[in-house]
Amino acid sequence: MSRLNILLIMVLMIPGAWASEGIGWDELSIEQQKLLQPHAERWSGLELAQQQRLQKGAQRWLSMSPAERKIAKGRFHQWQSLRPEQKAIIRERFKQFKQLPADEQARVLRRAKWFKQLPPAKKQQLRQRWQTMTPQQRKKFMDKLRQQRSHRPGQK
């Protein structure tokens, strides 16, 4: 047997190596097809990763309660109303967040949740205080917070 034949057999034996054309439209549930109808005509031309993202998004939408869907719609409309520069900043911050270690991501999420629970007046007060600080003052403030956290038992 030639080396080429052996190589061909090995490639064909790798699961999914020859079947990478993507997710068939008929493989989607009826509910997913209804949600993804705007993509139906070009579905077979989408890359597998795009199809997977859309399918995952459709499944997530279908699993949401009506209240969660209402929130998601509001966030989507809010996102759509942003200028391209604002979207770029958000994408960059998200990329930076995803590069953080898991414990640091958890800390950031806890702080965001804490901030979100504050009364509007307190949030505004903290925002104004932060905006009036110089970069040096911000660094000093953050260092002080980290130091305080490191001295509390059970806190990271």
N, C-alpha and C positions, 0 to 999 in steps of 0.2 A: 504494500500500500504506500502511495507517495505521501510525502510530508504535507502536501496541500490537502489531500483527502483527510488525513488525520486531523489537521488544523480545522477543516470544515466541520468534521464530526464533533470535535471538541466545542466549537462555537455553537453548534446546533444543540448541544447537550446543556448549555448554560440556560437556566430558566429565564425566559423573557428576552433573551438576546435577539431573537428573530421577530418577536411580537411587540415591538416598541412603537407601533403606530398610534397608540393612545387608547383612550376609553371610548368605546363605541356609544353612539347616542342611545341605542337600544339597551345598553347596559345600565343607563340611569333609570331611577324609579320614575313613575309617572309624575309624582310631585316635583321631583328635581327637574324633569323635562319642562314642566309648566313654568317653573321659576327661571330656568335658563333658556327659555324660548327665544329671547333676542339673539342668542348665540347659535341657534340651531343650524342655520345655513352654513356657517363657517366653522362649526364644531370640529369636523374631521381635519380641518387645516390648522387647528390650534396645536401648539406643542403640548406634550404630555403633562409637563409641570403646570401649564396654564389650565388645562382641563382638570387636573387634580385640585388646584386652588378653587376653581369655580364649583366643582362638585362638593368640596369640603365646606365652602361658604353656603351652598344651597342646603346641605345637610344641617349645618349650624342654624340657619334661618328656620328650617322646618322644626327644629327642636326647641325654638324659643316660644315663650308665652306671649300673648298679645301685648302685655306691658313691656316686655323686653324688645319686641319688634318695634314698638312705638319709640323707645329710646334709641334703638339702632337707626331707625329712619331719621330721627332728629340729628344724630351724629353724622349720618351720611350727608344730609343737607348742609350741615355746618361745614363739613369737609369740602363739599362742592363749592361753597361760597368763599373759600380761602383763595388768596392770590397764589400764583405759582411759587413765589419766593417764600411765602409762609409754609406752604406744603414742603418745600425743600428743607427748611429749617426743622420741621417736625420729623421728616424722614431721617435727617442726620441725627437728631436727638434719639430717635428710636434705635437707630443703628448703634449709637454709643451705648445706649441702655442694654442692648442685647449682648454687647461685648463685655459687660460687667460680670464679675463672678456671681453665682446664684445667691449667695448671702447678701451681697451688695444690692442686687436687684430686689430682693425681699425687703431690705431696709428702705430703699427708695419707694417701693409700693406702700409700705407702712406709713411713711411720712406723707405721701400723697393722700392716702386715706384719712390720716389725721387732719391734714389741711382742709380736705373737702368737708369734713364734719364741723369745721369752725363756723361761727356765725359770720354772715357777710361783712359786717363792720370790722371784725377782727382780721378777716382775710385781707380786706382793703388796707387796714393799718399795717399789717406785715408786708404787703406788697410795696406800699409807699416807703416804709423803712428800708427795705432792700434796695429799691430804686435810687434812694438818695445816698446810699453808701458808695464809697470809692471801691475800686477793685481790692485795694489793700485792706480796707475795713471789712469787706465781704470775706476775704480769706481769713482774717483774724477771727471773725464771727464764726465761720465754719470750723476753724481749728478748735475754738472754745467749745462748740457743740460736740465735736468728736471727743475731746478730752473729757467732757462731762459724761458722755455716754460710756466711755471706757472705764469710768470709775463706779458705774452703777452695776450692781450684781444682776446677772441675767440679761443684760443689754449688750448689744453688739455695736 
